[in-house]
Amino acid sequence: MEPELSFTWFNCLLRGGTPGLVLSTTFPDKVRRQYGVENALVAWFSDSASDKGALDPKRLDFEPMRKIVRFLTDHPRGVILVNGLEHLITVNGLERVLKFLKKVNDTASLSEATLLVALGPKSLGAEDMSRLRKEFDRALGPGEAAPQTVVA
Protein backbone atom coordinates (compact mmCIF):
# COMPACT_ATOMS: atom_id res chain seq x y z
CA MET A 1 0.00 0.00 0.00
CA GLU A 2 1.12 3.57 -0.55
CA PRO A 3 2.96 5.12 2.42
CA GLU A 4 0.33 7.84 2.90
CA LEU A 5 -2.48 5.26 3.13
CA SER A 6 -0.51 3.03 5.49
CA PHE A 7 0.21 5.99 7.80
CA THR A 8 -3.49 6.97 7.70
CA TRP A 9 -4.47 3.49 8.89
CA PHE A 10 -1.61 3.46 11.38
CA ASN A 11 -2.78 6.78 12.86
CA CYS A 12 -6.37 5.52 13.08
CA LEU A 13 -5.17 2.60 15.19
CA LEU A 14 -3.06 4.94 17.36
CA ARG A 15 -6.07 7.21 17.97
CA GLY A 16 -7.99 4.13 19.08
CA GLY A 17 -5.38 3.52 21.79
CA THR A 18 -3.24 0.91 20.04
CA PRO A 19 0.49 1.38 20.69
CA GLY A 20 2.57 1.67 17.54
CA LEU A 21 6.05 1.12 16.16
CA VAL A 22 7.28 2.50 12.83
CA LEU A 23 10.35 1.02 11.14
CA SER A 24 11.33 3.44 8.39
CA THR A 25 14.15 4.46 6.09
CA THR A 26 13.20 8.08 6.79
CA PHE A 27 14.68 10.04 9.73
CA PRO A 28 12.34 9.72 12.77
CA ASP A 29 11.71 13.45 13.24
CA LYS A 30 10.71 13.74 9.59
CA VAL A 31 8.36 10.74 9.91
CA ARG A 32 6.72 12.35 12.95
CA ARG A 33 6.32 15.71 11.19
CA GLN A 34 5.23 14.36 7.82
CA TYR A 35 2.78 11.73 9.07
CA GLY A 36 1.81 12.97 12.54
CA VAL A 37 2.85 9.87 14.47
CA GLU A 38 3.79 11.72 17.66
CA ASN A 39 2.58 8.92 19.96
CA ALA A 40 4.45 6.09 18.23
CA LEU A 41 7.94 4.71 18.58
CA VAL A 42 9.90 5.39 15.40
CA ALA A 43 13.03 3.45 14.49
CA TRP A 44 15.23 4.37 11.55
CA PHE A 45 17.05 2.12 9.10
CA SER A 46 20.33 3.90 8.38
CA ASP A 47 23.59 2.86 6.72
CA SER A 48 25.52 5.46 8.71
CA ALA A 49 27.57 4.06 11.57
CA SER A 50 27.39 7.44 13.32
CA ASP A 51 23.62 7.17 13.90
CA LYS A 52 23.34 5.81 17.44
CA GLY A 53 20.23 3.72 17.86
CA ALA A 54 19.71 3.39 14.11
CA LEU A 55 18.87 0.00 12.65
CA ASP A 56 21.37 -1.42 10.19
CA PRO A 57 19.37 -2.28 7.05
CA LYS A 58 21.85 -5.06 6.23
CA ARG A 59 21.21 -6.82 9.56
CA LEU A 60 17.47 -7.50 9.33
CA ASP A 61 17.63 -10.52 11.65
CA PHE A 62 19.35 -8.58 14.42
CA GLU A 63 18.55 -5.00 15.47
CA PRO A 64 15.19 -4.73 13.67
CA MET A 65 13.92 -8.08 14.98
CA ARG A 66 15.10 -7.27 18.52
CA LYS A 67 13.27 -3.94 18.34
CA ILE A 68 10.09 -5.67 17.11
CA VAL A 69 10.21 -8.45 19.71
CA ARG A 70 10.87 -5.94 22.51
CA PHE A 71 7.98 -3.75 21.31
CA LEU A 72 5.54 -6.68 21.08
CA THR A 73 6.61 -8.02 24.47
CA ASP A 74 5.78 -4.65 26.00
CA HIS A 75 2.75 -3.98 23.75
CA PRO A 76 0.94 -7.15 22.63
CA ARG A 77 -1.77 -6.34 20.08
CA GLY A 78 0.19 -3.28 18.99
CA VAL A 79 0.62 -2.12 15.43
CA ILE A 80 3.86 -2.19 13.42
CA LEU A 81 4.38 -0.23 10.22
CA VAL A 82 7.32 -1.10 7.96
CA ASN A 83 8.03 1.79 5.58
CA GLY A 84 10.79 2.03 2.97
CA LEU A 85 10.67 -1.53 1.75
CA GLU A 86 12.14 -0.49 -1.60
CA HIS A 87 15.41 0.51 0.08
CA LEU A 88 15.53 -2.69 2.11
CA ILE A 89 15.08 -4.72 -1.09
CA THR A 90 17.84 -2.74 -2.82
CA VAL A 91 20.23 -3.36 0.08
CA ASN A 92 19.32 -7.00 0.83
CA GLY A 93 17.57 -8.43 -2.20
CA LEU A 94 13.97 -9.57 -2.37
CA GLU A 95 14.57 -13.05 -0.90
CA ARG A 96 16.08 -11.72 2.35
CA VAL A 97 13.37 -9.09 2.71
CA LEU A 98 10.66 -11.72 2.15
CA LYS A 99 12.20 -13.89 4.89
CA PHE A 100 12.38 -10.85 7.19
CA LEU A 101 8.74 -9.93 6.56
CA LYS A 102 7.64 -13.54 7.11
CA LYS A 103 9.45 -13.54 10.45
CA VAL A 104 7.92 -10.17 11.42
CA ASN A 105 4.48 -11.37 10.35
CA ASP A 106 4.81 -14.59 12.36
CA THR A 107 6.02 -12.66 15.42
CA ALA A 108 3.18 -10.14 15.08
CA SER A 109 0.63 -12.94 14.71
CA LEU A 110 1.75 -14.56 17.94
CA SER A 111 1.12 -11.24 19.73
CA GLU A 112 -2.15 -10.61 17.88
CA ALA A 113 -0.55 -7.47 16.49
CA THR A 114 -1.34 -5.67 13.26
CA LEU A 115 1.38 -5.42 10.63
CA LEU A 116 1.24 -2.76 7.92
CA VAL A 117 3.78 -2.77 5.11
CA ALA A 118 4.05 0.30 2.89
CA LEU A 119 5.08 -0.30 -0.70
CA GLY A 120 4.29 1.74 -3.79
CA PRO A 121 2.32 -0.20 -6.44
CA LYS A 122 5.06 0.24 -9.05
CA SER A 123 7.95 -0.68 -6.75
CA LEU A 124 8.02 -4.32 -7.80
CA GLY A 125 7.13 -6.24 -10.92
CA ALA A 126 3.92 -8.27 -10.98
CA GLU A 127 5.65 -11.57 -10.22
CA ASP A 128 7.61 -10.21 -7.24
CA MET A 129 4.54 -8.38 -5.91
CA SER A 130 2.60 -11.63 -6.12
CA ARG A 131 5.32 -13.44 -4.14
CA LEU A 132 5.25 -10.71 -1.51
CA ARG A 133 1.47 -10.80 -1.20
CA LYS A 134 1.54 -14.58 -0.63
CA GLU A 135 3.38 -14.03 2.65
CA PHE A 136 0.39 -12.27 4.20
CA ASP A 137 -3.14 -13.05 5.28
CA ARG A 138 -4.64 -10.34 3.11
CA ALA A 139 -3.44 -7.63 0.75
CA LEU A 140 -5.31 -4.35 0.49
CA GLY A 141 -5.60 -1.44 -1.82
CA PRO A 142 -7.03 2.06 -1.28
CA GLY A 143 -10.46 2.25 0.30
CA GLU A 144 -10.50 -1.14 2.01
CA ALA A 145 -10.78 -1.70 5.77
CA ALA A 146 -7.56 -2.50 7.62
CA PRO A 147 -7.10 -6.22 8.46
CA GLN A 148 -4.50 -7.91 10.63
CA THR A 149 -1.79 -7.82 7.97
CA VAL A 150 -1.53 -5.52 4.99
CA VAL A 151 0.58 -5.35 1.86
CA ALA A 152 -0.58 -3.68 -1.32
Number of C-alpha atoms within 10 A of each C-alpha: 20 17 18 13 14 25 23 14 16 26 21 13 17 19 12 8 11 19 22 25 24 24 23 23 22 16 14 19 13 10 21 17 10 11 15 14 22 13 15 18 15 20 22 23 26 19 14 10 10 8 12 8 12 19 24 18 21 17 13 19 15 12 17 22 17 12 15 19 17 11 18 23 12 11 16 18 19 22 26 27 22 20 25 19 20 18 14 19 18 10 14 16 12 18 13 16 19 19 15 17 20 16 15 20 23 16 17 23 16 12 16 15 23 23 28 27 24 23 20 16 14 9 12 15 9 11 9 14 16 13 13 21 17 14 18 17 12 14 21 15 15 10 7 8 8 19 13 18 21 22 24 20
